[in-house]
Amino acid sequence: MSKRIKKLNFWVRRKSHFTLIAVGSVVVLLLFFNEDTSVKLNMKYQEEIKSLKRQIRECEDSAEWYRTRREALYISAEDLEHVVREQYHMQRPSEDVYLIK
């Protein structure tokens, strides 16, 4: 048995580089468990980035809707009159307006 252990010990010293393995394991442990560079924190930041990008897309869509609505109000007097009458309850002098709630 002693001869087998000596062969194994010789093989481990020859084939494996303990310093390389030790440094590699320390780097991996730092990447996983360090507060600033942890994988868990990185995943959290990636989720936050995805959420913010989704919000940006939604805001761009609503901004586009408002942009087209504004252009329509500049172009068409009928659309402008429709918005003014509905949202601001404006009327012509000869009209009566009834609000139903």
C-alpha positions as CSV (number, residue, x, y, z in Angstrom):
1,M,0.0,0.0,0.0
2,S,2.8,2.3,0.8
3,K,4.2,1.9,-2.7
4,R,0.8,2.8,-4.2
5,I,0.6,6.0,-2.0
6,K,4.1,7.0,-3.1
7,K,3.2,6.6,-6.7
8,L,0.1,8.6,-6.3
9,N,1.9,11.3,-4.4
10,F,4.6,11.4,-7.1
11,W,1.9,11.6,-9.9
12,V,0.1,14.4,-8.1
13,R,3.3,16.4,-7.7
14,R,4.2,15.9,-11.3
15,K,0.9,16.3,-13.1
16,S,-1.0,18.8,-11.1
17,H,0.0,22.3,-10.4
18,F,-1.1,23.0,-6.8
19,T,-0.4,26.7,-7.0
20,L,-2.5,27.0,-10.2
21,I,-5.3,25.1,-8.7
22,A,-5.2,27.1,-5.5
23,V,-5.1,30.5,-7.3
24,G,-7.9,29.4,-9.6
25,S,-10.1,28.3,-6.7
26,V,-9.5,31.5,-4.9
27,V,-10.5,33.5,-8.0
28,V,-13.6,31.4,-8.4
29,L,-14.5,31.9,-4.8
30,L,-14.0,35.6,-5.0
31,L,-16.2,35.8,-8.1
32,F,-19.0,33.9,-6.4
33,F,-18.9,35.2,-2.9
34,N,-17.4,38.7,-3.1
35,E,-20.0,41.4,-2.4
36,D,-19.0,43.6,-5.3
37,T,-18.5,41.1,-8.0
38,S,-20.8,38.2,-7.0
39,V,-22.7,36.3,-9.7
40,K,-25.9,36.8,-7.7
41,L,-25.5,40.5,-7.7
42,N,-24.7,40.5,-11.4
43,M,-27.9,38.5,-12.1
44,K,-29.9,41.0,-10.1
45,Y,-28.4,43.9,-12.1
46,Q,-29.2,42.1,-15.3
47,E,-32.8,41.7,-14.3
48,E,-33.0,45.4,-13.4
49,I,-31.5,46.3,-16.8
50,K,-34.2,44.2,-18.5
51,S,-36.9,45.9,-16.5
52,L,-35.6,49.4,-17.3
53,K,-35.3,48.5,-21.0
54,R,-38.9,47.3,-20.9
55,Q,-40.0,50.6,-19.3
56,I,-38.1,52.5,-22.0
57,R,-39.9,50.6,-24.7
58,E,-43.3,51.4,-23.1
59,C,-42.5,55.1,-22.7
60,E,-41.3,55.2,-26.3
61,D,-44.7,53.7,-27.4
62,S,-46.7,56.2,-25.4
63,A,-44.5,59.1,-26.6
64,E,-45.1,58.0,-30.2
65,W,-48.9,57.9,-29.5
66,Y,-48.8,61.5,-28.0
67,R,-46.6,62.7,-30.9
68,T,-49.1,61.4,-33.5
69,R,-52.0,62.8,-31.5
70,R,-50.4,66.2,-31.3
71,E,-49.7,66.2,-35.1
72,A,-53.3,65.3,-35.8
73,L,-54.5,68.2,-33.7
74,Y,-52.2,70.6,-35.6
75,I,-53.4,69.3,-39.0
76,S,-57.2,68.8,-38.5
77,A,-59.5,71.4,-37.0
78,E,-62.2,68.8,-36.5
79,D,-60.0,66.7,-34.2
80,L,-59.0,69.8,-32.3
81,E,-62.7,70.8,-31.8
82,H,-63.5,67.2,-30.8
83,V,-60.8,67.2,-28.1
84,V,-61.7,70.7,-26.8
85,R,-65.4,69.8,-26.5
86,E,-64.9,66.4,-24.8
87,Q,-62.0,67.1,-22.4
88,Y,-62.5,70.8,-21.6
89,H,-66.3,71.0,-21.8
90,M,-66.2,74.0,-24.1
91,Q,-69.2,75.0,-26.1
92,R,-70.4,77.4,-28.7
93,P,-72.4,80.4,-27.4
94,S,-75.7,78.9,-28.8
95,E,-75.2,75.4,-27.3
96,D,-76.1,73.9,-24.0
97,V,-73.8,71.2,-22.5
98,Y,-75.1,68.4,-20.3
99,L,-72.6,66.4,-18.3
100,I,-73.7,62.9,-17.4
101,K,-71.7,61.1,-14.7
